[in-house]
Amino acid sequence: MIPDLPATYVEHLVAPTGIGDVPDAHAAGEVGSMVGGLGVRMTLAYEAGGNGDARIALAAGRAFGSPAPLAPLSWLAGAVIGQTWQEACTHTPEMILAALSDGRSPVLPEPVARSAGYAVQALRRALGCPDAGAPADPTGEGILV
């Protein structure tokens, strides 16, 4: 039997946006590995905001080893566009899962929940958020390749 999945989750899984790498990225963050079965890379490009603060102009994520991160990465890449560093650092896996599940229960499968955590951690590393770990090289293909 196929479970009744939330429409937002299915939309981001079937037709994900913000997947791949941002061309000429200013920042990147990586979590996991292909060898371990799940890896995530997120790249960002910034633009000057109206009051002099930088805002995220482009965001994209890549999933390695599993399709589970596709929907969380798709949603998160869209959510951070236009946000400042401070705003983007506030995203949590719970926010992603709530948005993807359309406020319904039960929650999404465990691999999707774990992937939401990886997506947030990769974003936080790219942003250089406190206690997030080291950012990756935005000009390279990444250690996950």
C-alpha positions in Angstrom: 0.0 0.0 0.0 1.3 3.5 -0.9 1.1 5.9 2.0 -0.9 9.1 1.7 2.0 11.6 1.4 1.6 15.3 2.0 1.2 17.3 -1.2 4.1 19.7 -0.5 6.5 16.9 0.1 5.4 15.1 -3.1 5.8 18.4 -5.0 9.4 19.0 -3.8 10.3 15.3 -4.3 8.9 15.0 -7.9 9.8 18.4 -9.2 12.6 19.7 -6.9 13.9 23.2 -7.4 17.3 24.6 -6.3 19.0 21.3 -7.0 22.7 21.3 -8.1 25.3 23.9 -7.5 25.0 27.7 -7.6 27.3 29.0 -10.4 30.1 31.2 -9.0 29.0 30.4 -5.5 30.3 32.5 -2.6 29.9 29.9 0.1 29.4 26.1 0.4 28.8 23.6 3.2 29.0 19.8 3.1 27.8 17.1 5.5 27.9 13.3 5.3 29.5 11.2 2.5 28.6 9.1 -0.4 30.5 6.2 1.2 28.2 6.4 4.2 25.1 6.4 2.0 24.0 10.0 2.5 25.8 13.3 1.7 24.5 16.8 1.2 26.2 19.9 -0.3 24.7 23.4 -0.3 26.0 26.4 -2.2 25.1 30.0 -1.8 25.6 33.3 -3.7 25.0 36.7 -2.0 23.8 40.1 -3.2 23.8 43.5 -1.4 20.6 44.1 0.5 18.7 47.4 0.4 20.2 48.6 3.8 23.7 47.4 3.1 23.5 43.9 4.5 24.1 40.9 2.3 21.2 38.7 1.3 21.1 35.2 -0.2 20.5 35.7 -3.9 20.8 32.0 -5.0 20.8 28.7 -3.1 21.1 25.2 -4.3 21.8 21.8 -2.8 23.1 18.4 -4.1 22.2 15.0 -2.6 24.6 12.0 -2.8 23.9 8.4 -2.1 20.1 8.7 -1.5 17.1 10.6 -2.9 15.9 11.3 0.6 17.5 14.8 0.8 15.8 16.0 -2.5 12.6 17.4 -0.9 14.3 19.0 2.2 17.0 20.6 0.0 14.4 21.9 -2.5 12.3 23.5 0.2 15.3 24.9 2.1 16.9 26.4 -1.1 13.7 28.3 -1.8 13.2 29.3 1.8 16.6 31.1 2.2 16.4 33.2 -0.9 16.3 36.9 0.2 17.3 36.1 3.7 20.2 37.6 5.6 22.9 35.5 7.3 21.1 35.9 10.7 17.7 34.9 9.3 19.1 31.9 7.4 20.9 30.6 10.5 17.6 30.2 12.3 16.3 27.3 10.1 15.9 24.0 11.8 15.1 20.5 10.6 11.7 20.8 12.3 10.8 23.8 10.2 11.6 21.9 7.0 9.6 18.8 8.1 6.6 20.9 9.2 6.6 22.7 5.9 6.9 19.5 3.9 4.3 17.7 5.9 1.6 20.3 5.4 1.0 20.3 9.2 -0.2 16.7 9.1 0.8 13.6 11.1 2.3 11.2 11.0 5.7 12.7 10.3 7.6 12.0 7.1 9.8 8.8 6.9 13.0 8.7 9.0 15.4 9.0 6.0 13.7 12.3 5.1 13.9 13.6 8.7 17.6 12.7 8.9 18.1 14.4 5.5 16.4 17.6 6.8 19.0 17.7 9.5 21.8 17.3 7.0 20.4 20.0 4.8 20.3 22.5 7.7 23.8 21.5 8.9 25.1 22.0 5.3 23.4 25.4 5.1 24.8 26.4 8.5 28.3 25.4 7.5 28.0 27.4 4.3 26.8 30.4 6.2 29.6 30.0 8.9 27.0 29.9 11.7 28.5 29.4 15.2 29.3 25.8 16.1 28.3 24.6 12.5 31.7 23.3 11.4 34.0 24.5 8.7 32.6 25.7 5.4 33.6 23.9 2.2 35.4 25.3 -0.9 32.7 27.0 -3.0 34.8 26.9 -6.1 35.4 23.1 -6.1 33.2 20.2 -6.8 33.3 19.2 -3.2 34.6 16.3 -1.2 31.4 14.4 -1.9 32.1 13.9 -5.6 
